[in-house]
Amino acid sequence: MKNRIPAWLILTAICVVAAVLLAATNLMTRDIIQENANREKYETLSRLLPDARKFEESTEDGKTMVIGRDDAGNAVGYATTAATTGFGGEIETTVAALPDGTISGISVGGANFAETAGLGARAKEPEFQSQFAGKTAPVALTKDGGEVDALSGATITSRAVIKGVNQAMEELAEKAGFTVESTSTAEHLGEGKYAATAQGFGGPVKVFLTLDENRTITAIEIGDNSFNETEYLGERALEPDFQRQFIGKTLPLAIGDIDALSGATITTNAVLEAINMVNDGLDKGLADAPIAEK
């Protein structure tokens, strides 16, 4: 009787061969993928800053800024990328600014871009992006009193891009030396109490915090009379069980620090954004600012 090779041994051999082939493929394509990504990146920068002949990258506190220079070495513009959350997930917005603080142009996309085809996905089209060129920050949608027309049927995506542009411009202003009015809504209410408002799915989401000397949350209240998140979804941000998990957490917070509301990621991110606005405000002396009326 012939000896048979055990099935598990055959399966193991197949897995080993597959793993080796996959690793070899990754090694062969890794450099090509990186090269293509770099080429696309600098093609975008060249389009946003057409007067630049070379680009220099500067990274500080985990944030990367690109300086565009002419042939003489003079800075002709600056660029950085901000990540925000749209309707379908993360949206990366690259923003270029001239030395005087004028927006030179923007590019919307990112590896995780997943906005709805025919709606939010149109944020990648030139017709939408070209509205930002020549403007100064902060920018806003026309329905919010600004000059940028929202994408029809995709207000959430449009606001995510607006937020990314303003965030990027604030970061560039710190490095490039021009002035941008802050869009932060953080308030100091006195006695370790603070508040801030961020845009949710259905409207503004205001968060009231009480912090100790280590910026640890000792009390939290989510929502005011303008709260309008979706019933049974974002509305659950008002429930004690959701709010209780923030107690004892130290600022700043990220999505992994708490359990997000199922089916209401945008509302959850609005709460976190408001909380982190307070943290950013404290970094900039918010506690020493005049106390706002609650």
C-alpha positions, 0 to 999 in steps of 0.5 A: 500500500502506497504512503499518502501525503497528509492533507494538512502537509499539502495545505501547509505547503500551499500556504507557504508557497502563496506567502512567499509569492505574495511577499515577492510581489510586494517587494517588486511592487513596493518601490513602484507604488511609492514612486507613483505616489510621489509623482502624483503628489508633486504633480498636484503641488506643481498644479497648485503652486505653478510658480514653484520650481522645487519643493521642500518638506518640513515636518513638525509635531507630526504635521508636514508642510511643503514650501514651494520655491522659485529658481532663486530660492524664494518661497512662492507658496506653501501647502499642507494636507488636512484630514476630515470626515465626510459622509463616506469616511476620511477626506484628505484636502491638500491646500496651497497658499501664497505668501500673503495668505491667499488660497492658491488652490486645493485638491480633494481625495486621499487613499480612503476617499469614499464619498457617494458617486454622483454626489459627494464624489464630485468634490474631486471635480475642478468645478467645485475645487476652483471656487477656493482659489483666490479666497482667504480663510476662513471660508464657508458655504453660501448657506453658512454665509460664505462664498463657496457653493455646496455640492448639490445633495452633498452638504456633509461632504462640502462642509468636510472640505470646508473644514479641511481647508480652514484647518490647513490654512490655520496650520500654514499660517503658523509656519508661513507668517500670514494671519488667519482668523481661527474657526474654533468655537472653544469658550472658557466658562470659568471654574474649569468649565469649557464649551465648544461646538462642531458640525454634526450630521443634522446641525451644530453639536455643542459640548460642555466640559469640566476639566481638572488641572490635568485636562481630565474630563470630570463632567460632560454635557452634550447638546443644547437647544440647537441639537438636531441629530438623527433620531435613534442614531446621532440622537443617542449622544444625549444618552448618559451611557454614551456620555459617561464613557468620557469621564476620566479621559484626558484630552486630546481624544481620538475615535479609538478612546471611546465607543462610537455611536453605531450608525452615527460616526459623524455625530461621534466625530463632532463630539470629539472635534468639540472636545479637542477644540477645547484642548487646542484652545487651552494650548493657546491660552484659552483659560486666560481669556475673558470668560464667555457667558454660558 
